[in-house]
Amino acid sequence: MNTDQIITILNILRIIGYSSVSIVACLYAIPLCFIRRFHTPVNLLTLNVCVAAFVCATYSATFYVMNAYYPEIIWTSKSCIVIPYLQNMVDSQELYAVCLVSINRLFTIVYKNKPFFRTKKWVAVCVSAQWILAALVPSPALATNRDVI
C-alpha cells in the first residue's frame, strides 16, 4: 500500500466515525424529545449535548468529504475565512455543552435552596448563552485578512 491509499482509508474511517456519532446522537435525542416524562431540566441539558455532538459530527463529516474529494469547491477565496470560523465554532459547541452541564450541576448543588437553578427557564438561558458564546468567541477570525490557501 502506498501513502495515498492509506490516507484514503483513514479519511473513509474518519467519515464513518463522524457519521456514526451523528446517528447515535440523533437516536439518543429522540426519546428526550418525544417522551414527556423526560422533559426535565437535566434531560434538556443532555439534549443540548446531543444537538452539539450532532452538529459537530455532521459538520466534520461534511468537511472531510468535501476536503478529500472536492477540494476545489471547498477551498475558494471566500471560504478561507469562513471555514476556520465554522470549525472553531462547531468544535467548541461540544466542549461548551459539557461545561454547561457541569456548571448547572454545580449551581444546583451549591445553591440547593434556590429553586431557580432547577427550572427549565434557567436551562434555556444557559443553553442560549452557550450557543451565543460559541458563535462570538471565534468571530475575530472573520475580521482578519487571511491569504488564500
ABEGO torsion letter per residue (X at the ends): XBAAAAAAAAAAAAAAAAAAAAAAAAAAAAAAAABAAABBAAAAAAAAAAAAAAAAAAAAAAAAAAAAABAAAABBAAAAAAAAAAAAAAAAAAAAAAAAAAAAAAAAAABAABAAAABAAAAAAAAAAAAAAAAAAAAAAAABBBBBX
